[in-house]
Amino acid sequence: MYRTRIKIFMGIVALVILTIIVRVGYLQFVKGDEYRIEAQNSLQRVEFLPTARGKIIDREGNILARDESCHDLCLDYRLLTSDERWLKKQRAEIARTAGVDKDEAGKLLQQRIDNTWSVAAQVAKAYGADLQRKIWQIKDRVEQMRLEVGADVREQSMAHPVISGLEEPAVIEIKSKIADGRGRPLTIGLELAPSKKRYYPYNALACHIIGVLGPVARADQLRDNLQPDQADWLTRMTVNYLDNDQRGISGVEGECEKTLRGVRGYRTFKNQNVQETEEKAVDGRDVRLTIDMKLQDFTTALLRSTHKNGAAVVIDVRTGQILAMVSVPIYDLNRYREDYRILADDFADSPLRSRAVQALYPPGSSMKAATALAALADGAIRPDTVFTCDKYLLPGKDYFRCLGHHGELDLVGGIRKSCNIYFYRTGEAEGADRLCQWFRKFGFGSRPGTGLPEEVAGLVPTEHWLRQTRHGRLSAGDARNMAIGQGLITVSPLQVANAMATIARGSFLSPAIVLDGGPEQNAYELPLPAEYWSAVRRGMYEVVNVKGGTAYEAIHSAAILLGVEMCGKTGTAQTPDLWRDLNNNNRKDADEIIRTGSTAWFAGFAPYKNPQVAFAVVLEYVDYESEGGGGKNAGPLAARIVQACLTRGHISRDAR
């Protein structure tokens, strides 16, 4: 009997001990991270210090983009998720500080919660923010982080920004609503955190070059953030992209993100309010561009005055630096977020497209100078090679024809008259494959190399491309068409301007737009005899300066007044209609055509004997019959741009 009682007692003791062990194990291994975070939060508070993004400045030091101080409205994650344990603690704290019972504390807590959501909703409405969407994004990201780590994360006990860029008047008003006159809280889980917002002093000027910021995507965080096993929590929080961070997504903002972005600092507080440590923020570094904003301003106004969409690029021949690069239409960088939907939905004008580097056009006759050099290099023609223009290449056929009836022409005459027949024959003699190989040496068919995210390569056909799309080889017809800048080939205005710089200097140098920290420029020689370069340059000189040249009537008088000998090449390229398949029948119906016309080009360099600037101007959907071609439309713009280069000192007066 006695032994039985002892056994029962010992069994009970063993059961109690086992229960304690199981409970300790549960608290240690299952709930340990959660309680550890809660304990740390009760003893230590962390306040993050915003970093300033580096400035973007032009070649003369004018500020194009800078950070300005502001505040973010932040809400505690536990408020967003209605965390019961957190709410219970808040109710207990209210009961203690207000000296009320549990029921009254619950009512006060609910009032503060209601006030918090009311304040957040009012601010969101004033700033055009989608509060519910932002909250959903925060909850989704934190939950993904928790699942990836396999345990609770610090972000579950933090306040997260839900509305950014609050200006001082709004901050003052919000502060009046989160506490009464005696400093007693009227809200709960709401904080105003110091922050920064981007400001663009020139508004819309150079918008496509400067670029914009956008919210950090989850993919960005997975790719660029330090993971838990790579650094301690504070290091990760100061270096990593957080949910409400912005990053460059286009233009120089995107290209130079790593340079411009800084590292946030932090302060730690022991027992919530006693500061323990401080690590200052490290601001991002400035980025200086090659752009001359006064030339950019002039060129932008000039293109906008035509009431057509298009682009213009100006390059320093000696250095490859881009002095101006304009795409029209433009948009206000400071209103990008507010106007984004309107801008993105504008199919006809596509103002968000950086036409200078992103739009692809048929180059038309502006390509003939490169065609000539390719054929000269391979011995397909010589400078004194003569072809006869009888208006039609093939007797009795209306295609492969010329706009004139030029008779016998040598190379210089073929360029001066922009004779299609001369260059059809040149293309036949050179062959499509070799022509494409030389086009690529001039930079066509590959990204220009400025580092801008929007850069596109355009199309110069390759065997791989032909196998994928046509299952065949290039034909004689392809050679003829590409020789005059039509057919398969497409280019960007930056590529054309840089090809003109290549012709002007006699060697290739990729263009640059960032003075310090941009991609290394690619440079190589093009082994052609000096007489070949001279012949092509002479032809481009006669386009502007000799009667019968395709730009003589349009700009020779202006060039004479300037005292600068311009060289150029006109181009008027057949262009597909701009249309939108509104009824989804994959057929171009009359009511779906938005714009028709040709692409008008003028590209070249100046001065003739000592080239210092190269340029390309393109206008979209010009009516050739009523408005004329590239010489009449784009040529006068180029002459005025050269005048501005002279005024700005990019062409030295002793070099004219």
C-alpha positions in Angstrom: 0.0 0.0 0.0 2.8 2.4 1.0 4.9 1.5 -2.1 1.9 2.0 -4.3 1.4 5.5 -2.9 5.1 6.3 -3.4 4.9 5.1 -7.0 1.8 7.2 -7.7 3.5 10.3 -6.1 6.7 9.8 -8.1 4.6 9.3 -11.3 2.9 12.6 -10.6 6.2 14.4 -10.0 7.6 12.9 -13.1 4.6 14.0 -15.1 4.9 17.6 -13.7 8.6 17.6 -14.5 8.0 16.3 -18.1 5.3 18.9 -18.5 7.7 21.7 -17.5 10.4 20.3 -19.8 7.9 20.2 -22.7 6.7 23.8 -21.9 10.3 25.1 -21.7 11.2 23.4 -24.9 8.1 24.9 -26.6 9.0 28.4 -25.3 12.7 28.0 -26.2 12.5 26.4 -29.6 9.0 27.1 -31.0 8.2 30.5 -29.6 11.8 31.6 -28.8 12.3 34.0 -31.7 8.9 35.6 -31.1 9.5 36.2 -27.4 13.1 37.3 -28.1 11.9 39.9 -30.5 9.3 41.1 -28.1 11.8 41.3 -25.2 14.2 43.2 -27.4 11.5 45.6 -28.4 10.5 46.2 -24.8 14.1 47.1 -23.9 15.4 48.6 -27.2 13.8 50.9 -29.8 15.5 51.6 -33.1 15.0 54.7 -35.1 16.3 54.8 -38.7 17.8 57.9 -40.1 17.1 58.7 -43.8 19.9 59.0 -46.3 20.0 61.6 -49.0 20.2 60.4 -52.6 23.0 61.9 -54.6 22.4 64.8 -56.9 22.3 64.7 -60.6 24.1 67.7 -62.2 25.0 68.8 -65.7 28.4 69.5 -67.1 28.4 73.0 -65.6 27.2 72.0 -62.1 23.5 72.9 -62.5 21.4 70.7 -60.3 19.0 68.5 -62.3 17.8 66.3 -59.4 18.1 66.5 -55.6 16.5 65.2 -52.4 14.4 67.4 -50.2 13.4 66.7 -46.6 9.9 65.4 -45.9 8.1 62.9 -43.6 6.5 59.6 -44.0 3.3 58.5 -42.2 4.0 55.1 -40.7 1.6 52.5 -39.2 2.6 49.7 -36.8 2.4 46.3 -38.5 0.6 44.9 -35.5 -2.1 47.5 -36.0 -2.4 46.5 -39.7 -2.9 42.9 -38.7 -5.0 43.6 -35.5 -2.5 41.6 -33.5 -4.5 40.4 -30.3 -1.4 40.3 -28.0 -0.3 43.7 -29.0 -3.8 45.2 -28.6 -4.1 43.6 -25.2 -0.8 45.2 -24.1 -2.0 48.6 -25.4 -5.2 48.3 -23.5 -3.3 47.4 -20.3 -0.9 50.4 -20.9 -3.9 52.7 -21.3 -5.5 51.4 -18.1 -2.3 52.0 -16.2 -1.5 55.5 -17.6 -5.1 56.8 -17.6 -6.1 55.2 -14.3 -9.2 53.5 -15.7 -10.6 50.0 -15.5 -10.3 47.4 -18.2 -13.6 48.2 -20.0 -13.0 51.9 -20.1 -9.4 51.3 -21.4 -10.9 49.1 -24.2 -13.2 52.0 -25.2 -10.3 54.4 -25.2 -8.2 52.0 -27.3 -10.9 51.7 -29.9 -11.2 55.5 -30.1 -7.5 55.8 -30.7 -7.7 53.0 -33.4 -10.6 54.8 -35.1 -8.7 58.1 -35.0 -5.6 56.5 -36.4 -7.5 55.2 -39.4 -9.3 58.5 -39.9 -6.1 60.5 -39.9 -4.4 58.0 -42.3 -7.5 58.1 -44.7 -7.5 61.9 -44.7 -3.8 62.1 -45.5 -4.1 59.4 -48.2 -6.9 61.3 -49.9 -5.0 64.6 -49.8 -1.9 62.9 -51.4 -3.7 60.7 -53.8 -2.3 57.5 -52.1 -4.0 54.1 -52.3 -3.9 53.3 -48.6 -5.6 49.9 -48.8 -3.3 48.8 -51.6 -0.2 49.9 -49.7 -1.3 48.0 -46.6 -1.9 44.9 -48.6 1.6 45.2 -50.1 3.2 45.6 -46.7 1.3 42.6 -45.2 2.1 40.4 -48.2 5.8 41.2 -48.2 6.3 40.7 -44.5 4.4 37.4 -44.6 6.6 36.3 -47.5 9.7 37.2 -45.4 8.4 35.3 -42.4 7.8 32.2 -44.6 11.2 32.4 -46.2 13.0 32.7 -42.8 10.7 30.1 -41.2 10.2 32.2 -38.0 8.9 35.6 -36.9 10.8 38.6 -38.3 11.6 42.0 -36.8 9.4 43.6 -39.5 6.3 42.2 -37.7 6.9 44.6 -34.8 7.9 47.7 -36.8 6.0 50.7 -38.1 5.9 50.8 -41.9 5.5 53.9 -44.2 2.1 53.9 -45.9 2.1 57.5 -47.2 5.4 59.2 -48.3 6.6 62.7 -49.1 4.6 64.6 -46.5 5.4 68.3 -46.6 5.7 70.5 -43.5 2.1 71.9 -43.4 0.7 68.4 -43.6 3.0 67.3 -40.8 2.0 70.1 -38.5 -1.7 69.3 -39.1 -1.2 65.6 -38.5 0.7 66.3 -35.2 -2.3 68.3 -34.0 -4.5 65.2 -34.5 -2.3 62.5 -32.9 -2.1 64.2 -29.4 -4.2 66.7 -27.5 -3.1 69.9 -25.9 -1.7 68.1 -22.9 0.3 65.7 -25.0 -2.0 62.8 -24.4 -2.2 60.4 -27.4 -5.3 60.4 -29.6 -4.0 57.7 -32.0 -2.1 54.5 -31.7 0.5 52.8 -33.8 1.0 55.9 -35.9 4.4 57.6 -36.4 5.8 60.5 -38.5 9.3 59.5 -39.6 11.7 61.9 -41.3 12.4 61.0 -44.9 13.4 62.4 -48.3 11.7 63.0 -51.6 13.1 63.7 -55.1 12.8 67.1 -56.6 13.6 68.1 -60.2 14.3 71.9 -60.5 14.0 71.9 -64.3 10.6 70.0 -64.2 10.2 68.5 -67.7 13.5 69.6 -69.2 15.8 66.5 -69.9 13.1 64.3 -68.3 14.0 61.3 -70.4 17.7 61.6 -69.6 17.2 62.1 -65.9 14.6 59.4 -65.5 12.3 58.6 -62.6 12.1 56.7 -59.3 9.6 53.9 -58.7 8.7 51.6 -55.8 11.0 48.8 -55.0 9.5 45.5 -56.3 9.7 42.2 -54.4 12.0 40.9 -57.2 14.4 43.8 -56.5 14.5 42.8 -52.8 15.2 39.2 -53.6 17.9 40.1 -56.0 19.7 42.9 -54.3 19.0 42.6 -50.5 21.4 41.0 -48.0 19.9 37.8 -46.6 19.6 36.9 -42.9 22.8 34.7 -43.0 24.8 37.5 -44.6 24.7 40.2 -41.9 23.2 41.2 -38.6 19.7 42.7 -38.5 20.7 46.4 -38.2 23.2 46.1 -41.1 20.5 44.5 -43.3 18.0 47.1 -42.4 20.3 50.0 -43.3 21.6 48.5 -46.5 18.6 46.6 -47.9 15.7 48.0 -49.9 12.7 48.2 -47.6 9.1 48.1 -48.6 8.6 51.8 -49.0 12.0 52.6 -50.6 12.2 54.1 -54.1 14.8 53.2 -56.7 15.8 54.5 -60.1 13.8 52.8 -62.8 14.7 54.8 -65.9 17.3 57.3 -67.3 20.3 58.2 -65.2 18.3 57.6 -62.0 18.2 53.9 -63.1 21.6 53.7 -64.7 23.4 55.2 -61.6 21.3 53.7 -58.9 24.2 52.2 -57.0 26.1 55.5 -57.0 23.2 57.7 -56.2 21.7 55.6 -53.4 23.1 56.0 -49.9 23.0 54.0 -46.7 20.5 54.9 -44.0 21.7 55.4 -40.4 20.1 54.5 -37.1 19.8 55.3 -33.4 19.1 52.7 -30.7 17.3 53.6 -27.5 17.6 51.6 -24.3 14.3 51.2 -22.3 12.5 52.9 -25.2 13.7 56.5 -24.6 17.4 56.5 -23.5 19.6 56.8 -26.6 22.3 54.1 -26.6 24.1 54.3 -30.0 23.9 56.3 -33.2 25.2 55.4 -36.7 25.0 58.3 -39.1 23.5 57.9 -42.6 25.9 57.9 -45.6 24.5 60.0 -48.4 24.7 58.9 -52.0 27.3 60.3 -54.3 26.6 62.9 -57.0 26.5 62.1 -60.7 27.7 64.6 -63.2 26.4 64.4 -66.8 27.9 65.5 -70.1 24.7 67.4 -70.9 24.7 71.2 -71.4 21.3 72.2 -70.0 21.2 75.5 -71.9 21.8 73.7 -75.2 19.2 71.1 -74.0 16.7 73.8 -73.3 17.2 75.5 -76.6 17.0 72.2 -78.6 13.8 71.2 -76.7 12.1 74.4 -77.4 13.1 74.2 -81.1 11.7 70.7 -81.5 8.5 71.5 -79.7 7.9 74.5 -81.9 7.4 72.1 -84.9 4.4 70.6 -83.2 5.7 67.2 -84.2 7.1 64.3 -82.2 10.8 63.5 -82.7 14.3 63.7 -81.3 17.6 65.5 -81.6 21.1 64.4 -80.4 24.3 66.5 -80.3 27.6 64.9 -79.7 31.1 66.3 -79.1 33.1 64.7 -81.9 36.4 64.8 -80.0 35.2 63.1 -76.8 32.0 61.3 -77.7 30.2 63.2 -74.9 26.5 63.9 -75.5 25.9 67.6 -75.2 22.1 67.5 -75.8 19.7 64.7 -76.2 16.0 65.6 -76.7 12.9 63.6 -77.1 9.5 65.2 -77.6 6.9 65.2 -76.2 8.2 65.7 -72.7 6.6 65.4 -69.2 7.0 66.9 -65.8 9.2 64.7 -63.6 7.7 66.3 -60.4 4.2 65.2 -61.4 5.2 61.8 -62.7 3.3 59.8 -60.1 0.2 61.9 -60.3 0.2 61.9 -64.1 1.5 58.4 -64.8 -1.7 56.8 -65.9 -2.5 59.6 -68.4 1.0 59.5 -69.7 1.1 55.7 -70.0 -2.2 55.5 -71.8 -1.3 58.1 -74.4 -0.8 55.7 -77.3 -0.6 58.4 -80.0 2.2 60.5 -78.5 3.9 58.0 -76.0 5.5 60.8 -73.9 7.2 58.4 -71.6 9.3 56.9 -74.5 12.8 58.2 -74.7 12.8 58.6 -78.5 16.5 59.4 -78.8 17.6 56.0 -77.5 14.4 53.9 -77.4 12.5 54.6 -80.6 13.5 52.8 -83.8 13.1 54.4 -87.2 14.0 53.6 -90.8 17.1 55.8 -91.3 16.3 56.6 -94.9 19.0 58.4 -96.9 20.9 59.4 -93.8 22.4 55.9 -94.1 24.0 56.5 -97.5 27.2 57.9 -96.0 27.8 54.7 -94.1 26.8 52.6 -97.2 29.4 54.5 -99.2 32.2 53.9 -96.7 31.4 50.2 -96.4 31.5 49.8 -100.2 34.7 51.9 -100.5 36.4 49.8 -97.7 35.6 46.5 -99.5 36.6 47.8 -103.0 33.0 47.5 -104.3 33.3 51.1 -105.5 35.9 53.9 -105.7 35.4 57.6 -105.2 35.4 58.0 -109.0 33.0 55.1 -109.7 30.2 56.4 -111.9 26.6 55.1 -112.1 23.9 56.4 -114.4 20.5 57.4 -112.9 17.6 57.0 -115.4 15.1 57.3 -112.5 14.3 53.6 -112.5 16.7 50.8 -111.6 14.8 48.1 -113.5 13.3 49.2 -116.9 9.6 49.0 -116.9 9.4 48.5 -113.1 7.9 51.2 -110.8 9.9 50.0 -107.7 13.6 50.6 -107.0 13.3 54.1 -108.4 14.8 57.5 -107.7 13.0 60.8 -107.0 15.2 62.5 -109.7 16.7 61.8 -113.1 20.3 62.5 -112.4 22.3 61.0 -115.3 25.9 60.1 -114.6 27.1 60.6 -111.1 30.3 59.8 -109.1 30.3 59.1 -105.4 30.4 62.8 -104.3 27.6 63.6 -106.7 25.6 60.6 -105.6 25.7 61.8 -102.0 25.0 65.4 -103.0 21.9 64.5 -105.0 21.0 61.6 -102.6 20.5 59.5 -105.7 18.7 56.2 -104.9 19.9 54.6 -108.1 23.5 55.3 -107.3 23.1 53.6 -103.9 21.0 50.7 -105.2 24.0 49.9 -107.5 26.4 50.4 -104.6 24.3 48.0 -102.4 24.3 45.4 -105.2 28.1 45.7 -105.6 28.8 45.5 -101.9 26.3 42.7 -101.1 23.9 42.5 -98.2 26.0 40.5 -95.8 29.1 42.7 -96.1 26.9 45.8 -95.9 25.5 44.6 -92.6 28.9 43.8 -91.2 30.0 47.4 -91.9 26.8 48.9 -90.5 27.6 47.1 -87.2 31.1 48.6 -87.2 29.4 52.0 -87.2 27.5 51.0 -84.1 24.2 50.0 -85.7 22.6 46.8 -84.5 24.0 47.1 -80.9 23.2 49.2 -77.9 25.1 52.5 -78.1 26.8 52.0 -74.7 25.8 55.0 -72.6 24.4 52.7 -69.9 20.9 54.2 -70.0 18.3 51.4 -69.3 16.2 52.5 -72.3 18.8 51.9 -74.9 17.8 49.6 -77.7 20.0 47.9 -80.4 17.8 48.4 -83.4 18.0 45.9 -86.2 20.9 45.0 -88.6 20.0 41.5 -89.9 22.2 38.6 -88.8 22.2 35.0 -90.0 20.7 34.0 -86.6 17.9 36.6 -87.0 17.2 35.4 -90.5 16.9 31.8 -89.4 14.4 32.8 -86.8 12.3 35.1 -88.9 12.7 34.4 -92.6 14.3 30.9 -92.8 16.5 32.3 -95.6 19.4 34.5 -96.6 19.6 38.2 -97.5 18.7 39.0 -101.1 19.9 41.5 -103.6 16.7 43.4 -102.9 17.6 43.6 -99.3 21.0 45.0 -100.2 19.4 47.7 -102.4 16.9 48.7 -99.7 19.4 48.7 -96.8 21.8 50.8 -98.9 19.3 53.6 -98.9 18.2 53.1 -95.3 15.0 51.2 -96.0 13.9 47.7 -95.7 15.0 45.6 -92.7 17.2 48.1 -91.0 16.0 50.2 -88.0 18.1 52.7 -85.9 17.8 55.1 -83.0 18.6 58.8 -83.3 21.6 58.4 -80.9 23.0 55.7 -83.2 22.7 58.0 -86.3 24.3 60.9 -84.4 27.2 58.8 -83.3 27.7 57.4 -86.8 28.1 61.0 -87.9 30.6 61.6 -85.2 32.5 58.5 -86.4 32.5 59.8 -90.0 33.7 63.2 -88.8 36.7 61.8 -86.8 37.5 58.7 -88.8 37.3 56.2 -85.9 34.6 54.7 -83.7 34.0 56.0 -80.1 30.9 55.0 -78.2 28.9 57.9 -76.8 28.9 58.9 -73.1 26.4 60.7 -71.0 27.8 60.3 -67.5 31.2 62.0 -66.9 32.3 60.1 -63.9 31.3 56.5 -63.2 29.6 55.6 -66.5 30.4 52.7 -68.7 33.9 52.7 -70.3 33.8 54.1 -73.8 34.5 51.6 -76.6 37.0 52.9 -79.2 38.5 51.3 -82.3 39.9 52.3 -85.6 38.1 51.9 -88.9 41.0 51.2 -91.4 40.0 53.2 -94.4 42.4 55.3 -96.5 42.1 59.1 -95.9 40.9 59.7 -99.5 37.8 57.6 -98.8 36.9 59.5 -95.7 37.5 62.7 -97.6 35.2 61.7 -100.5 32.3 61.0 -98.2 32.8 64.1 -96.1 33.0 66.1 -99.4 29.7 64.7 -100.5 28.1 65.7 -97.2 29.6 69.2 -97.5 28.1 69.6 -101.0 24.6 68.5 -99.7 24.5 71.8 -97.8 26.9 74.1 -99.7 26.6 73.4 -103.4 23.6 74.1 -105.6 21.7 70.9 -106.3 22.5 69.5 -102.8 19.4 68.2 -101.1 19.7 70.6 -98.2 21.1 73.6 -100.1 17.9 75.6 -100.5 16.8 74.9 -97.0 19.8 75.7 -94.9 22.8 77.0 -97.0 21.8 80.7 -96.4 21.6 80.1 -92.7 25.0 78.3 -92.7 26.6 81.2 -94.5 25.2 83.7 -91.9 26.7 81.4 -89.2 30.0 81.3 -90.8 30.1 77.6 -90.1 30.6 75.1 -92.9 28.0 72.4 -92.2 28.1 68.9 -93.6 25.0 66.8 -93.6 22.8 64.1 -95.1 19.1 64.5 -95.6 16.7 61.5 -95.2 13.1 60.9 -95.9 12.1 57.4 -95.0 8.9 55.6 -95.8 7.3 54.7 -92.5 4.4 52.4 -91.5 1.3 54.1 -90.4 0.7 54.4 -86.6 -2.5 52.5 -85.9 -4.2 50.7 -83.1 -6.2 47.5 -83.6 -9.2 48.6 -81.6 -11.5 45.8 -82.8 -8.8 43.1 -82.5 -9.3 41.8 -86.0 -5.6 42.0 -86.8 -6.4 44.2 -89.8 -5.7 47.9 -90.2 -9.1 49.6 -90.7 -9.4 53.2 -91.8 -10.8 54.4 -88.4 -7.8 52.8 -86.6 -5.1 54.8 -88.3 -3.8 57.5 -86.0 -0.9 59.0 -88.0 0.5 58.7 -91.5 3.6 60.2 -93.2 7.3 59.8 -93.5 10.2 60.0 -91.1 12.3 63.2 -91.8 16.0 63.2 -91.0 18.9 65.5 -91.1 22.2 64.3 -89.7 25.8 65.5 -90.0 28.6 67.4 -88.4 30.3 70.8 -88.3 32.6 72.5 -89.2 33.7 70.7 -92.4 37.5 70.9 -92.0 37.7 70.6 -88.2 34.6 68.7 -87.0 33.7 69.5 -83.4 30.0 68.6 -83.1 27.9 65.8 -84.7 24.1 65.8 -84.7 21.0 64.0 -85.8 17.5 65.4 -86.0 14.4 63.3 -86.7 10.7 64.3 -87.0 7.9 61.7 -87.1 5.0 61.5 -89.6 5.9 64.4 -92.0 3.6 64.7 -95.0 6.2 64.6 -97.9 3.7 65.9 -100.5 2.7 69.0 -98.6 5.6 69.6 -96.1 8.7 68.3 -98.0 11.3 65.9 -96.8 14.2 65.8 -94.3 16.1 68.7 -95.8 13.2 71.1 -95.6 11.9 70.0 -92.2 14.8 68.7 -90.1 17.6 70.6 -91.9 16.7 74.2 -90.6 16.5 72.8 -87.1 20.0 71.3 -87.3 21.3 74.7 -88.6 19.9 76.4 -85.5 21.3 73.8 -83.2 24.8 74.3 -84.8 24.3 78.0 -84.2 23.5 77.3 -80.5 26.7 75.1 -80.3 28.7 78.0 -81.6 27.1 80.4 -79.1 27.7 77.9 -76.2 31.4 77.4 -77.1 31.1 73.8 -78.3 32.4 75.0 -81.7 35.4 77.3 -81.4 35.2 80.4 -83.5 38.7 79.9 -85.0 37.6 76.5 -86.3 34.8 77.7 -88.5 
